[in-house]
Amino acid sequence: MDQLNVAVVGFGPAGAVFHAPLIAAEPRMRVAAIVTGSAERAAQAQAEHPDARILPSADDLFGAAGKQIDLVVVAAPNDAHAPLARAALAAGKPVVVDKPVTPTAAEARELIELADRAGLLLSVFQNRRWDGDFLTVSRLIAAGELGEVTRFESRFERWRPDLKGGWRETGGPEQAAGLLYDLGSHLVDQALTLFGPVASVYAQLDARRPGIATDDDAFVALTHTNGVRSHLWMSAVAAQLGPRMRVLGSRGAYVKYGLDVQEDALRDGDRPGEGGTWGADPEGSWGTCGTELSSRPFKTENGAYPAYYAGIAAALLDGAPVPVDPRDAAAALDVLEAARRSADQNIVVSL
């Protein structure tokens, strides 16, 4: 097999902006089918992926129409992740699930068990592992540039005083709605990837905007078993933004403002491989590395979202490891559930 036929289930922002374009950019994959019940999104999907078959429901995909599909990508709303992934595995299909993989850690581990029993690939789309700033911090830590890291600060902050509507703002924990699950899934995954397991969690969750039904302003403090402390912020009501990352070590610090450029590029219709240098951070946006007395601009690593689906292709076609182990996603959900419990009870939760 030279090329994998991929079905994308869901064509909202996740499916249309992230998954389908990145799949189409991977030489060993093609977008063969897109599932959406929206006539407007179906028209958009057909225009953007004219060779794909547009299906109105997942039932169609898991029936006769899906016989030639080699991989199912679940990009539907969060509360649909578990049932759709279960159905795909039951149909004998490898599965990629958008983050958070499921609303609960128990459901995530159920999927892992199902995939293991069936001998099928299961992975989670934690694309922020390929953000340029995260790759830069990983490089600095590995090279010992900062010395012994003591504190990792990481933020996804926005200024959105008016509600946009939709399930992310109107849903509850059972839908994995709110910023803790939406953005915290990324921040916690990055912290665990850099510094390993967590011993304790403290969190504050607030609903700041009138009419919001879930958290839109959150802070999570993690104490890792190796002693590093991660302080993570998620907010839709930050009128001025803090640094995206601030990493403090015994020899120096790294401070970076501004988001990775890849999401905006994808939203603007840019695609990997269409000229230029994908994921390159403008020099004026580079972070600084050093101390108060002596610091220097430090070039941001190029962001590399295409690496995720290149890794999935390698896993399915070459037997390579999956680029994101679903067990990592379950561990992150343990932390997110502990954070919600901490905020609800105003306690520090031990893991």
Secondary structure as UniProt FT lines:
FT   STRAND          4..9
FT   HELIX           14..19
FT   HELIX           20..25
FT   TURN            27..28
FT   STRAND          29..35
FT   HELIX           39..48
FT   TURN            50..51
FT   STRAND          53..55
FT   HELIX           58..61
FT   TURN            62..63
FT   HELIX           64..66
FT   TURN            67..68
FT   STRAND          71..74
FT   HELIX           78..80
FT   HELIX           81..90
FT   TURN            91..92
FT   STRAND          95..98
FT   HELIX           105..118
FT   STRAND          122..125
FT   HELIX           127..130
FT   HELIX           132..143
FT   TURN            144..146
FT   STRAND          149..157
FT   HELIX           167..170
FT   HELIX           173..175
FT   HELIX           179..182
FT   HELIX           184..195
FT   STRAND          198..206
FT   TURN            210..211
FT   STRAND          217..224
FT   TURN            225..226
FT   STRAND          229..235
FT   STRAND          245..249
FT   STRAND          253..256
FT   HELIX           262..267
FT   TURN            268..269
FT   TURN            272..273
FT   TURN            278..279
FT   HELIX           283..285
FT   STRAND          287..290
FT   STRAND          295..298
FT   HELIX           306..318
FT   HELIX           326..345
FT   STRAND          349..350
//
